[in-house]
Amino acid sequence: MTNPNQKVPKKIVQTAGRDRLGDFAPDFARYNDDILFGEVWSKNDVLSLHDRSIVTVSGLVGSGVIDSSLKYHIQSAKNNGVTKAEMAEIITQLGFYTGWPKAWAAFTMAKEVYAEDASAPAAVLTDKERFQQEIMFPIGEPNTAFAKYFIGQSYLAPISRQQVAIYNVTFEPGCRNNWHIHHAKSGGGQMLICVGGQGWYQEYGKPAVKLQPGTVVNIPANVKHWHGAAADSWMSHLAIEVAGEETSNEWCEPVTDAEYSKLK
């Protein structure tokens, strides 16, 4: 059942539990948002989102749950790549095994969901949404903790917090961080792997290096540098901290508009 054209999915973020039951049943809300969706639905090494949607719709119809939750999961199935033809075949199969009235009710909801393609205008994506479709890692949330060290808007998404800390850092066009130094007594430094868009990396006193998908930058400890997006492009890179002894970060002056405008 796996859809071979499905992109590597990002981690699912769900807030419905806390929005509706956060005050009344905080534990249930947490299980719904963080465990069911944050872990089970986001675990795609064996079952893809495409396959999980089929299993979920089948389970709901079989249990006689023909309400808004079924419609939500039919919509999710559509978003996860389950085609109109697949959904029709799935519900037909369920009719024989779970009951004809249940299949009729499910078809009513499925027709509404899949009919939206013909009646609704195509969604207008923002630049951020279009860029998210180009990269396999999530853009993440606004990088507020380090905002004072950036010119422009950046975003941060943790990719791994175990063994080696890896973060996807995304820069809007023109966004760059200040000059800074990764200090270490020994070892230390940082690696950058560009995963989307176009950008720049520069060490103090040296020419800037263009970043594009696949570019790998090894930043030694105690070297002053900066990195960011090109003026006309979003850019994302993975930031990998290199283990070292007595490590610290020193943030320095911003990259001025005059310096930045010279990069072509």
C-alpha positions as CSV (number, residue, x, y, z in Angstrom):
1,M,0.0,0.0,0.0
2,T,3.0,2.3,0.3
3,N,2.8,5.3,-2.0
4,P,6.2,5.5,-3.8
5,N,5.8,9.2,-4.7
6,Q,5.3,10.3,-1.1
7,K,7.9,12.6,0.2
8,V,9.7,12.0,3.5
9,P,7.1,13.3,6.0
10,K,7.8,15.9,8.7
11,K,6.9,15.3,12.3
12,I,3.1,15.8,12.8
13,V,2.2,18.6,15.2
14,Q,-1.3,18.3,16.7
15,T,-3.0,20.7,19.2
16,A,-6.6,19.5,19.0
17,G,-6.4,17.7,22.4
18,R,-5.1,20.7,24.3
19,D,-7.4,23.1,22.4
20,R,-10.5,21.2,23.3
21,L,-9.6,19.3,26.5
22,G,-6.5,21.0,27.9
23,D,-8.2,22.3,31.0
24,F,-10.7,19.5,31.5
25,A,-8.5,16.5,30.8
26,P,-4.9,17.5,30.4
27,D,-3.5,14.0,30.4
28,F,-5.8,12.8,27.7
29,A,-5.0,15.9,25.7
30,R,-1.2,15.2,26.0
31,Y,-1.7,11.5,25.0
32,N,-3.6,12.6,21.9
33,D,-1.3,15.4,20.8
34,D,2.1,14.1,21.9
35,I,1.8,10.3,21.8
36,L,-0.9,9.4,19.2
37,F,0.1,12.1,16.7
38,G,3.5,13.2,17.9
39,E,4.9,9.6,18.1
40,V,2.6,7.0,16.5
41,W,1.5,9.0,13.5
42,S,5.0,10.5,13.1
43,K,6.7,7.0,13.1
44,N,7.0,6.3,9.4
45,D,9.9,3.8,9.2
46,V,7.5,0.8,8.7
47,L,4.1,2.3,7.8
48,S,3.9,5.5,5.7
49,L,1.3,8.2,6.4
50,H,-0.5,6.9,3.3
51,D,-0.8,3.5,4.9
52,R,-1.6,4.7,8.4
53,S,-4.5,6.8,6.9
54,I,-5.9,3.7,5.2
55,V,-5.7,1.7,8.4
56,T,-7.3,4.5,10.4
57,V,-10.2,5.0,8.0
58,S,-10.8,1.3,7.9
59,G,-10.8,1.1,11.7
60,L,-13.2,3.9,12.2
61,V,-15.7,2.7,9.6
62,G,-15.5,-0.9,11.0
63,S,-16.2,0.5,14.5
64,G,-19.2,2.5,13.2
65,V,-17.6,5.9,13.9
66,I,-19.3,7.8,11.1
67,D,-18.9,11.4,12.4
68,S,-16.6,14.4,12.1
69,S,-13.6,12.3,13.2
70,L,-14.0,10.0,10.2
71,K,-14.3,13.0,7.8
72,Y,-11.1,14.5,9.4
73,H,-9.3,11.3,8.7
74,I,-10.6,11.0,5.2
75,Q,-9.3,14.5,4.6
76,S,-6.0,13.5,6.2
77,A,-5.9,10.4,3.9
78,K,-6.3,12.7,0.9
79,N,-3.6,15.0,2.1
80,N,-1.3,11.9,2.7
81,G,-1.7,10.8,-0.9
82,V,-4.6,8.4,-0.8
83,T,-6.3,9.0,-4.2
84,K,-10.0,9.2,-4.9
85,A,-9.9,5.9,-6.7
86,E,-8.1,4.2,-3.8
87,M,-10.6,5.6,-1.3
88,A,-13.6,4.4,-3.3
89,E,-12.0,0.9,-3.5
90,I,-11.2,0.9,0.3
91,I,-14.8,1.8,1.3
92,T,-16.3,-0.7,-1.2
93,Q,-14.1,-3.4,0.4
94,L,-15.2,-2.3,3.9
95,G,-18.9,-2.5,2.9
96,F,-18.6,-6.3,2.5
97,Y,-16.7,-6.8,5.8
98,T,-18.1,-4.1,8.1
99,G,-21.6,-3.5,6.8
100,W,-23.3,-1.9,3.9
101,P,-24.9,1.1,5.8
102,K,-21.5,2.0,7.2
103,A,-20.0,2.1,3.7
104,W,-22.9,4.3,2.5
105,A,-22.2,6.8,5.3
106,A,-18.5,6.7,4.6
107,F,-19.1,7.3,0.9
108,T,-21.2,10.4,1.7
109,M,-18.2,12.0,3.6
110,A,-15.6,10.8,1.1
111,K,-17.6,12.4,-1.8
112,E,-17.6,15.8,0.1
113,V,-13.9,15.6,0.8
114,Y,-12.8,14.6,-2.7
115,A,-15.3,16.9,-4.4
116,E,-13.5,19.9,-3.0
117,D,-10.8,19.5,-5.7
118,A,-13.3,20.4,-8.4
119,S,-15.1,23.3,-6.6
120,A,-12.4,25.0,-4.6
121,P,-9.8,27.3,-6.1
122,A,-6.2,26.1,-5.9
123,A,-4.6,27.1,-2.6
124,V,-2.2,30.0,-2.9
125,L,1.0,29.0,-1.1
126,T,3.2,31.4,0.7
127,D,6.9,31.6,-0.1
128,K,7.6,29.7,3.2
129,E,5.1,26.9,2.2
130,R,6.6,26.6,-1.2
131,F,10.1,26.3,0.2
132,Q,8.9,23.7,2.7
133,Q,7.8,21.5,-0.2
134,E,11.3,21.7,-1.7
135,I,13.2,20.4,1.4
136,M,12.8,17.1,3.3
137,F,13.4,18.6,6.8
138,P,10.8,20.7,8.6
139,I,11.4,24.5,8.7
140,G,10.4,24.5,12.4
141,E,9.4,27.4,14.6
142,P,10.7,31.0,14.6
143,N,14.2,31.1,16.1
144,T,13.2,33.5,18.9
145,A,15.9,32.4,21.4
146,F,18.7,33.7,19.1
147,A,16.7,36.4,17.2
148,K,19.0,39.2,18.6
149,Y,21.9,37.6,16.8
150,F,20.2,37.6,13.4
151,I,19.3,40.1,10.8
152,G,15.9,39.0,9.4
153,Q,13.8,36.0,10.3
154,S,15.2,32.6,10.9
155,Y,13.6,29.3,11.9
156,L,14.9,26.3,14.0
157,A,13.8,22.6,13.9
158,P,15.5,19.9,16.0
159,I,16.3,16.9,13.9
160,S,18.2,14.8,16.5
161,R,18.9,15.4,20.1
162,Q,20.5,12.0,20.7
163,Q,24.2,11.0,20.1
164,V,24.8,14.1,17.9
165,A,22.7,17.2,18.1
166,I,21.5,18.2,14.7
167,Y,19.3,21.2,13.9
168,N,17.8,22.4,10.6
169,V,18.2,26.2,10.5
170,T,16.2,28.1,7.8
171,F,16.8,31.7,6.8
172,E,14.4,33.9,4.9
173,P,15.8,35.8,1.9
174,G,18.4,38.3,3.2
175,C,18.5,36.8,6.6
176,R,22.0,36.1,8.2
177,N,23.4,35.6,11.6
178,N,26.1,37.9,13.2
179,W,29.8,37.2,13.0
180,H,30.4,34.6,15.7
181,I,33.0,32.1,17.0
182,H,32.7,28.6,18.3
183,H,35.4,28.5,21.0
184,A,37.0,25.3,22.2
185,K,40.1,24.3,24.1
186,S,40.3,21.2,21.8
187,G,38.0,19.7,19.2
188,G,34.8,21.7,18.8
189,G,33.6,23.7,15.9
190,Q,30.6,23.1,13.7
191,M,29.5,21.4,10.4
192,L,26.9,22.9,8.0
193,I,25.2,20.9,5.3
194,C,23.0,22.9,3.0
195,V,19.7,21.1,2.3
196,G,17.8,23.7,0.3
197,G,17.9,27.1,-1.4
198,Q,21.0,29.4,-1.8
199,G,23.1,31.1,0.8
200,W,26.5,32.2,1.9
201,Y,29.2,31.2,4.4
202,Q,32.2,33.4,5.2
203,E,35.2,33.2,7.4
204,Y,36.7,36.5,8.6
205,G,39.3,37.9,6.2
206,K,38.3,35.3,3.5
207,P,36.0,35.5,0.4
208,A,32.4,34.3,1.0
209,V,31.5,30.7,-0.1
210,K,28.2,30.1,-1.8
211,L,25.9,27.5,-0.2
212,Q,23.6,25.3,-2.3
213,P,22.0,21.9,-1.7
214,G,24.8,19.4,-0.9
215,T,27.4,22.0,0.1
216,V,29.2,20.8,3.2
217,V,31.1,23.4,5.4
218,N,33.6,22.4,8.1
219,I,34.0,25.2,10.6
220,P,37.1,24.9,12.8
221,A,36.9,26.0,16.4
222,N,38.0,29.5,17.2
223,V,37.3,30.8,13.7
224,K,35.2,34.0,13.3
225,H,32.5,33.5,10.6
226,W,28.8,34.0,9.6
227,H,26.3,32.3,7.4
228,G,22.8,33.0,6.0
229,A,20.6,33.1,2.9
230,A,21.1,34.8,-0.4
231,A,19.3,38.1,-0.9
232,D,16.8,36.5,-3.3
233,S,16.5,33.0,-1.9
234,W,15.4,31.0,1.2
235,M,18.1,28.7,2.5
236,S,18.2,25.8,5.0
237,H,21.2,24.0,6.4
238,L,21.7,21.3,9.0
239,A,23.9,22.6,11.8
240,I,25.9,19.9,13.6
241,E,27.9,20.7,16.7
242,V,31.3,19.0,17.0
243,A,32.1,17.7,20.4
244,G,35.0,19.5,22.1
245,E,36.5,20.5,25.4
246,E,35.5,23.7,27.2
247,T,33.3,24.8,24.3
248,S,31.4,28.1,24.2
249,N,29.9,30.5,21.6
250,E,30.8,34.1,21.2
251,W,28.5,36.4,19.3
252,C,30.0,39.4,17.6
253,E,29.0,42.3,15.4
254,P,26.3,42.0,12.7
255,V,27.1,41.6,9.0
256,T,26.5,45.1,7.7
257,D,24.2,45.8,4.7
258,A,27.3,47.2,2.9
259,E,29.2,43.9,3.4
260,Y,26.3,41.8,2.5
261,S,25.3,43.7,-0.6
262,K,28.7,43.0,-2.2
263,L,27.9,39.3,-2.4
264,K,26.8,38.2,-5.9
